[in-house]
Amino acid sequence: MCRCAVEGTDAISVDGSGQPANPYVIDANISDDVGNSLEIRGDGFYVGTEIVEGITVGAGIDGDGTAPDPVVLRPPSASVSVVATIAVAHNTATGIVFDTVVHEVAGNLADLGAQPQRLTAPINGVYRVDAEIEWAGFTADSQAAGHIEDRYLTMLKNGGGLTPGLYDYRNPATSYVTATALFNQMTQRVGRTLVLNAGDYITIIATQRNIGSISRSAIGAVMSMTYIGPQT
């Protein structure tokens, strides 16, 4: 099999029948232009040429291929976090406000100054989105057997629900006499691969309910978004 690109003064000729007594013989005449190369691999025979004027590539790739600007993969990606205590009132959806950009590749996903609750898709495509929240331990009033303690972590697209919904719900306290031991730094996580258009954004909200209608605390949260590739 021969997979090659022939152009200009480059030339390739193949002789032989492929039989043991008459094997294929490949003669290649590669022009002496600077950067031209010849490569023979298990899956084919290749003629390569130097990129001299640069190339235009799609989203997630930087560089034009010319020195000193090689083509490199840089898919848009970002993660944000908050480590301050988050007060979550009883039966009240509380949007998580982030204060730190943990990482950002290719830019334009996180703008904590203008939109501290969001990660925004910079281009159309398929993305992986993930979020996590960590709850503090309960206070003494919740330790009596039979108390109802619900916890929700919900991810939203453009401020609305996803179909099917993307949330983590927990109601384990009624199975334990001492909820503090179970809920000391309990973590909830949500994540999914989503199709997003440029400008679509992701937020997360925390909700809790308890018999005493008491505020609860989360002690940190993170959210991330990474471009996987174009939508087919």
N, C-alpha and C positions, 0 to 999 in steps of 0.2 A: 504494500500500500504506500502511496506517495501523497502526502499532503504538503503542498508548497505554494509559494507565491512567486511567480516569475514575471519580471518587469524589466524593461529597458534592455540592457546588454546581458542580463542574467540568462542562463540557458541550462536546460536539463535534458538529458537523453537517457533512455532506458533500453538496454539490449538484453537478449536472452529469453528463454522460455520458462524459466523458473524450475526446470527439472534438474535433478542432481548433476547430470552431465553437462547441463547448459544453464547455470544459475543466472539470475538477474544481475546485470552489471549497470551501475548508475554512474554516468559521467556528468559532473556538474561544473559549469563555468560561472563562477560568481564574480560579478563586476568588482573592481577594486575601489569603489566608492568607500570613503571612510565610514566605518561602523557596520558595513555589511558582514553577515556571518552565516555559517552553515552549521546546522545541527541535525544529527540523526538520532532518533529516539525509537523506543519500542513501538510507539503508535504512529510513527510517520517520519517524514523527511522534511525539514523546514529550512527556508531561506529567510533570514531576518535582516532588516535594514534599520539604520539609525534614524531616530526622530530628530529632524533638524529644524522644523518650524513649529513644533508644539502640537498638541492635540486637545480636543474639547471632550470632556468626560461628564458623566452624569452625577447625580446626587450621591454623596457618600464617598467621593473620590476627590482628592486634591492633587495638584501638580499637573504640569503639561508634558512631562516626559523628557524635558530637556535639562541638561545640567545647568545649575545645581538644583533643579526643581523636579525630582523624580515623581512618578505617579505613586501615590500611597492611598490606602484605604483609610478613610476617616468618616465612618457613618455617624450622623448626628446622634448625640447621646448626652444625657445629663442626669444628675441626681441631686436632690436637695434634702435638707434635714432641719430639725429643730430639737434642741435638747432642753429647753426651758420647760417648766411645768405647764401643762395645758389643763385649764379648768373646764370640765364638761358638766354643765348643769343637767339636772334630772329631766329626761324626756325632751331634750333639746338638741337638734342637729347642730353640731359645732364644726365649722370649717377649720381645717388645720392650716395655720399660717407658718410658713417656713422662713428661717432667717439665715441659712448657710447654703451656699452652692458647694457641694462635695466634689463634683467634677462636672465638666462640660466640654464636649468635643464638637467642633464645627459651629458652636454658638447658636443663639436665637431660640433656645428652648426655655431658659430660665431668665426671668426679669423680676427679681425679688423686690426691687424698688417700686415698680409699677403694679405688679401682680404677684404678691408673695404667696398666694395659694396655688399657683398654676405651674404646670409644665406644658408648653405649647409646641405642637408639631410644626417644624419650619418648612416642610415639603410634603407633598402627597406620598403616601406609602403605607407599608405595614410596619407596625411598631410593637415592641414588647414593653408593657407598662407594669410596674410593681409598686406596692406600698406596704408599709408596716407601721404599727403603733404599739407602744409599750405602756401598759397600765400600771399605776402604783398599787400597792396593797390596800385592802379595805380598812376602814376605820372600825372601831369597836361596835358601833351600832348595827353593823351588818353581820355580826358573827352568830346571831341566834339562828338556830335551825329553822328552816322554812322560809327565810327571807328570800325574796325574788330579786336577783341581780342580773340584768341583761346588759350585754355589750355588743355594739355594732361597729364595724369599720366598713365604710361604703366608698366605692370609687365611682366618680361621675365623669361623663364626657359632655363637655360644653354646658355643665351645670344641671344636666338631666340624667335620668337613669339609663343604664345599659340593658339590653335585652339579649340573653337573660341577665338579671341583675348581678352585679359584681360586688359581693359583700361577704364579710365573715361575721357570723352571729354566734354568741356564746351565752348559755344560761346554765352553768354548772353548779352554782352556789348551793342550790337546794339539796345536792347530794353530799354536801360536806358540812360537818358541824362547825369547823373553823375555816371560814372562807379566806382569811388572811394568808394561810399557808399556801393555798392554791393560787391565789391571785397576786402574790408578791411578784411584780414585774411580769405579769402575763402579757404575751405577745400575740397580736392578731396580724395576719398577712392576707393580701389579695393580689392577684396578678392574672394577666391575660394578654394574648396577642390580639391587637386591634388594627383595623384599617382606619387611618386618619387622613384627613385632608389638611393642607397647609392652613394654619390658624385654628384648627381644632385643639382644645385644651383639656387637660385632665386635672381634677381636684379630688381630695378625699375629705370625708366628714366622719366624725366620731359621735356616737350617740350612746347614752346609758340610761337605764331605768332602775329604780329601786323602791321598795315599799316606803322608806322614809323620805322620799323625794329630796335626797341629799346630793349635792354636787360631788363628783368624783374627779380624780386627777390622772392624766396620762403624763409620763415622764420622758417622752421623746417620740419622734416619728420620722420616717424617711419615705421618699417617693422617687422613682426613676422612670426614664423613658429612653428607649434606644431604637433607632431606625434599623429595620431588618433588610428591607428591599422594596422595590416598586410593587404596586398592586397589579396583579395580572388580570 
